Each structure stands twice: as structure tokens, then as C-alpha cells.
Amino acid sequence: MHGPASSGWLLVALCAATGAYCLLRMRSTVEEQRRAAGGEALMGFAMAAMAVPAAVFTPPGWAWPAYAVVFGAAGLRALWAARSGRHHLHHLVGNGAMVYMAVVMAGSPAHAHGASGVPVLTGTLLLYFTGYVLLTGVRLIPMVAVAGDGPVTGGGPATRAGPPARVGHPAGWGDRPELARACRLSMGIAMLAMLLTM
């Protein structure tokens, strides 16, 4: 994960800002949104810590197994939650990628840059997150209303990602699906950057 210092610090800033925003999203009145935001905040801050340049801070040896345990547990939780909605499968893949990177880093000598993982697994994760980033980016593009239709907000079919606001209760800014999607897009980009260093 530890690449050149300037790109490392940009990645730290992106992940930390995303984690902080996800903490703010935990104030949602919708329980599902709060739960998803909590898991995303954990991942954002963990990715920020992983991206700190090695010249500044090298985590102790026990940190990588701790990452693997924490994200392994989060992955099991996402697997359990996937029974009620397939969008939890993305969280499962993200947690699996975090476990994979932690295991690779634990096994690399002195946790050096250029740690190599299993090429097939790294390639598969790169393909998945590339597709996820492209699809999520497209879903953030506002769609033009077709003649005769009402105004379209938030990018068409992607508005299904979040639960609808309850009747009589306007959605708060933390419940807006496009903001949650932008948060996930940022983490997907960060995940791609981290996987490229493996």
C-alpha cells in the first residue's frame, strides 16, 4: 500500500475525508443507512491508515493480523446481511479485499512497497473495482428528462440504491442516495489505487 509519498498522502486525505463523511451519515433516521455508513466509515479510516507513506509510519507487526480479523468479521456480517439485499455483496467484496491486502502486507518483508499478492486474485479484484467505479460514476451523472416526463433527479435507475424516505418525513442530507454513492465511489477509487501497488 505504501507508494510514493505525494500519492500516499492524497490517498490518506481521500480515505479520511470519506470516513469522516460516513460518520456524519450515521446520523440518518434510517437504520439501514446508519449501519451501512458505519461500515463504510470503518473502511475509510482503515484505508487511510494503510495508505500512510512507510517513511512516516510503519505499522507494528500485529496491526496486519488485526486488520484481517476486523475485516473478516465485517465480511461475515455483510454475508449475513446479504440475505436481505444484494447491495451488501459489494460490502462483502470490499471487506474481502481488505483482508487480502492485510494478509499480503503481513507476509511481505518489512511491509515494503511492491508487496506481491496472488496475481489472479489481485487481477480479479482490480477488474471488480474498475467495473464498480465506472458503473457508480455513470450513475452519478444526472439524466436528461425525456419530453413529457417529469423532472429526473439523481441519475435514473441508480436511485434505487437507498431506501425511500418515509411518507411525511423528508430525506435528510445524509439519506440522499447520490451522496452515499459518491462516498462509495471515492472508496472504490482508493481501493483501486491500493490494489495497483500490490
Secondary structure as the mmCIF struct_conf table of DSSP 4:
data_model
#
loop_
_struct_conf.conf_type_id
_struct_conf.id
_struct_conf.beg_label_comp_id
_struct_conf.beg_label_asym_id
_struct_conf.beg_label_seq_id
_struct_conf.end_label_comp_id
_struct_conf.end_label_asym_id
_struct_conf.end_label_seq_id
HELX_RH_AL_P HELX_RH_AL_P1 ALA A 5 ARG A 25
TURN_TY1_P TURN_TY1_P1 MET A 26 ARG A 27
BEND BEND1 THR A 29 VAL A 30
HELX_RH_AL_P HELX_RH_AL_P2 GLU A 31 ALA A 51
BEND BEND2 VAL A 52 VAL A 52
TURN_TY1_P TURN_TY1_P2 ALA A 54 VAL A 56
TURN_TY1_P TURN_TY1_P3 GLY A 61 TRP A 62
HELX_RH_AL_P HELX_RH_AL_P3 ALA A 63 ALA A 81
TURN_TY1_P TURN_TY1_P4 ALA A 82 SER A 84
TURN_TY1_P TURN_TY1_P5 ARG A 86 HIS A 87
HELX_RH_AL_P HELX_RH_AL_P4 HIS A 88 GLY A 107
BEND BEND3 SER A 108 SER A 108
HELX_RH_3T_P HELX_RH_3T_P1 PRO A 109 HIS A 111
TURN_TY1_P TURN_TY1_P6 HIS A 113 GLY A 114
HELX_RH_AL_P HELX_RH_AL_P5 PRO A 119 LEU A 140
BEND BEND4 ILE A 141 ILE A 141
HELX_LH_PP_P HELX_LH_PP_P1 PRO A 142 VAL A 146
TURN_TY1_P TURN_TY1_P7 ALA A 147 GLY A 148
BEND BEND5 ASP A 149 ASP A 149
BEND BEND6 GLY A 154 GLY A 154
HELX_RH_3T_P HELX_RH_3T_P2 GLY A 156 ALA A 161
BEND BEND7 GLY A 162 GLY A 162
HELX_LH_PP_P HELX_LH_PP_P2 PRO A 163 ARG A 166
TURN_TY1_P TURN_TY1_P8 VAL A 167 GLY A 168
BEND BEND8 HIS A 169 HIS A 169
HELX_LH_PP_P HELX_LH_PP_P3 PRO A 170 GLY A 172
HELX_RH_3T_P HELX_RH_3T_P3 TRP A 173 ASP A 175
HELX_RH_AL_P HELX_RH_AL_P6 PRO A 177 LEU A 196
TURN_TY1_P TURN_TY1_P9 THR A 197 THR A 197
#
